Every structure is written in C-alpha cells, then in structure tokens.
Amino acid sequence: MYAVVAPGISTVYTNWRDVERIKALYPYPKWKKVYNEQEAHDWLKRNTYGHNLNMVTKYGNTMDNLYVNVQYKIFPDSLAIVYDVSLVGNIRLPETRNIVAYTGDKIHVKVPDIYLSNTSISGHMSAIYNVLNLLGDIIDVNIELPNYSVFYSLTGYSKGNLHAISTVQDMIRNRQGAVSYTLRMKEV
C-alpha cells in the first residue's frame, strides 16, 4: 500500500504502477510505503499540499492577441469542440463529416462516432489531436484543459512511452503555429 500526494491528489494506492504514473505526470509528488490504512491516512494528513493551483492562463508562446481559444468536452459517443475565433477573425474549417455551426465569433463542432474516455489521458490526447487537426497547423491555439493530468502530460511528460502523449507532443512541436494551455480547475 502506498500513500501518495501531488498537486490536487491525496490518495492511497495498492499498486506500484499507479504510483509510477503519478510520478510521471505530476511535478514533485511525494509517496510512502505504508502497512495499513490508518498509517496511510496519518501520513496523508501530515503531507498533503496546503496549496492548490486552480488556474493557469495561457501557458505557452502563442501571440498575445492573435490566437484561437479552444474548449473541448468528451461525451460517450462524440467530441464537442468550441473554437473562439474572436481574436483572429472569421475562419472556415475544412469540409468533413463533422457537424459544424458558425455562430458569431465561435465555431461549434461535434465530432460524431468517436468513442473516447473522459477519465483517461489517451482519451484527452485523442481529443486534442482532433482539435488541432481540424484547425490546421498555421494558427496559434490556446487549449483550455480540464485537469492537472492533461496539463502535465502535455507540458512535462517525457519519462514514459505512452504513444498517445508522444504523438500529440510531436504534433505540437511540428506545428507552424504555437500552442498554449489554460488550466481551469472546477472548485469542489
């Protein structure tokens, strides 16, 4: 049994692989091997971080006033994307089988028949891949991310060999336009 703390996480794992995943995705995690639940909870109380990062705004090198802001949401059978193009003006997306609605400064896209998990990093990497692929590689993009795990996967993951993360990181590195991230944590 392992007690683990990282920014936004304070939990007990029974499997070392879960601890290794936290070590790969979060900066400065702490952990301890414990022998019972009481010892784990006591250690967690003493070692839980007293601060929480609730928001990171535009982490990256996009131009100050010339980028597309993107929000996405994963549903059980589709992916919803909102491109806010108010800073770049009107753009058109390529014709695809996706459902696209142009409304003022926003482009609403529904990617049907895509089955992703909202709880897995791979699901979020596939969603971000689709977000960037639809927009093309010339325009600067700020992607609003839902949690720490996705943020740290994109900005700091280099220890493992998860193909989904490395594919998206390569795509971002090879784009002509820059990518930045905004992390918006929901208050609990």
C-alpha positions as a printed Julia matrix, in Angstrom:
188×3 Matrix{Float64}:
   0.0    0.0     0.0
   1.31   3.46   -0.94
   0.22   6.88    0.3
   0.68   9.49   -2.44
   0.34  13.28   -2.6
   0.77  15.54   -5.62
  -0.85  18.84   -6.6
  -4.58  18.15   -6.45
  -4.17  14.5    -5.36
  -4.07  12.91   -1.93
  -4.78   9.19   -2.1
  -3.76   5.62   -1.28
  -2.77   3.09   -3.95
  -2.21  -0.62   -3.61
  -0.29  -0.94   -6.87
   3.19   0.49   -7.52
   2.31   1.11  -11.21
  -0.27   3.71  -10.1
   2.42   5.48   -8.08
   4.77   5.45  -11.09
   2.03   7.0   -13.25
   1.61   9.84  -10.72
   5.4   10.31  -10.65
   5.45  10.63  -14.45
   2.52  13.07  -14.7
   2.86  15.38  -11.69
   5.7   17.62  -10.55
   7.19  16.89   -7.13
   4.93  14.08   -5.93
   5.59  12.51   -2.53
   4.84   8.93   -1.57
   5.49   6.45    1.19
   5.06   2.72    1.52
   2.63   2.1     4.4
   1.36  -1.07    6.03
  -2.22  -0.19    6.97
  -4.92   2.36    6.2
  -4.53   4.26    9.46
  -0.83   4.8     8.83
  -1.65   5.92    5.26
  -4.27   8.44    6.38
  -2.0    9.82    9.1
   0.82  10.28    6.57
  -1.56  11.92    4.08
  -2.75  14.4     6.74
   0.85  15.4     7.51
   1.96  15.61    3.86
  -0.96  16.91    1.83
  -0.06  20.1     0.0
  -1.55  23.17    1.62
  -1.96  24.99   -1.68
  -3.8   24.19   -4.84
  -3.28  25.51   -8.32
  -6.74  26.45   -9.59
  -5.87  28.16  -12.82
  -3.02  28.61  -15.25
  -3.67  31.09  -18.03
  -2.09  30.9   -21.48
   0.94  28.78  -20.54
   3.0   28.73  -23.74
   4.16  31.04  -26.55
   1.1   31.99  -28.54
   0.92  35.57  -29.81
  -0.67  37.97  -27.35
  -3.71  38.98  -29.38
  -3.79  36.61  -32.32
  -4.82  33.08  -31.39
  -7.85  30.81  -31.34
  -9.12  29.8   -27.91
 -10.41  26.21  -27.81
 -12.6   24.33  -25.37
 -13.48  20.68  -25.76
 -15.7   18.19  -23.98
 -15.65  14.42  -24.31
 -19.0   12.64  -24.45
 -19.51   8.85  -24.52
 -20.05   8.78  -28.31
 -18.79  12.13  -29.56
 -16.44  15.04  -29.04
 -17.68  18.64  -28.77
 -15.29  21.45  -29.65
 -15.78  25.21  -29.44
 -13.31  27.41  -31.32
 -13.43  31.05  -30.2
 -12.07  32.98  -33.19
 -12.79  36.5   -31.89
  -9.07  37.42  -31.89
  -8.29  36.14  -35.4
 -11.45  36.94  -37.33
 -13.53  34.61  -39.44
 -12.1   31.27  -40.45
 -13.62  28.23  -42.16
 -12.87  24.66  -41.24
 -12.33  22.03  -43.93
 -15.39  20.05  -45.03
 -15.61  16.79  -43.06
 -18.32  14.5   -41.73
 -18.39  16.6   -38.55
 -21.36  18.75  -37.59
 -20.22  22.4   -37.75
 -22.14  25.54  -36.72
 -20.71  29.03  -37.22
 -22.17  31.45  -34.67
 -20.62  34.9   -34.5
 -17.13  34.58  -33.06
 -17.48  30.89  -32.23
 -17.36  27.71  -34.26
 -19.16  24.77  -32.65
 -18.05  21.35  -33.87
 -19.42  17.94  -32.98
 -17.25  15.0   -33.98
 -19.72  12.08  -34.07
 -18.98   8.39  -33.6
 -15.75   8.87  -31.68
 -15.57   6.81  -28.51
 -13.16   8.33  -26.0
 -12.88   8.1   -22.24
 -13.06  11.33  -20.29
 -11.11   9.67  -17.47
  -8.08   8.52  -19.48
  -5.1   10.54  -20.64
  -5.26   8.75  -24.0
  -8.85   9.92  -24.47
  -7.82  13.53  -23.88
  -4.8   13.2   -26.15
  -7.06  11.89  -28.95
  -9.44  14.8   -28.35
  -6.6   17.35  -28.53
  -5.24  15.66  -31.65
  -8.66  16.14  -33.29
  -8.88  19.74  -32.04
  -5.56  20.65  -33.65
  -6.04  18.55  -36.77
  -9.35  20.26  -37.62
  -7.86  23.72  -37.19
  -4.68  23.12  -39.17
  -1.11  23.88  -38.17
  -0.68  27.56  -39.04
  -2.89  29.31  -36.46
  -1.79  29.86  -32.85
  -4.04  27.99  -30.42
  -4.78  28.23  -26.69
  -6.4   25.0   -25.44
  -8.42  25.04  -22.24
  -7.57  21.87  -20.32
  -9.83  20.22  -17.75
  -7.31  18.98  -15.17
  -3.72  18.67  -13.94
  -3.12  15.3   -15.54
  -3.77  16.53  -19.07
  -1.78  19.71  -18.42
   1.26  17.85  -17.08
   1.02  15.22  -19.81
   1.37  17.91  -22.46
   3.96  20.07  -20.69
   6.15  17.67  -18.74
   5.69  14.06  -19.76
   8.94  12.57  -21.03
   9.69   9.56  -18.83
   7.33   7.0   -20.32
   6.39   5.65  -23.66
   2.65   6.3   -23.87
   2.12   6.6   -27.61
  -0.91   8.92  -27.36
   1.03  11.57  -25.42
   4.16  11.41  -27.58
   2.07  11.63  -30.77
   0.34  14.81  -29.62
   3.58  16.3   -28.29
   5.23  15.64  -31.68
   2.26  17.18  -33.49
   2.51  20.31  -31.31
   6.29  20.55  -31.79
   5.93  20.29  -35.58
   3.15  22.87  -35.94
   3.97  26.22  -37.5
   1.56  27.94  -35.12
   2.25  27.92  -31.38
   0.15  26.19  -28.72
  -0.53  27.41  -25.21
  -2.68  25.96  -22.43
  -5.13  27.32  -19.94
  -5.9   25.1   -16.97
  -9.28  25.71  -15.41
  -9.99  23.62  -12.33
 -13.55  23.4   -11.11
 -13.94  24.36   -7.47
 -15.01  21.39   -5.33
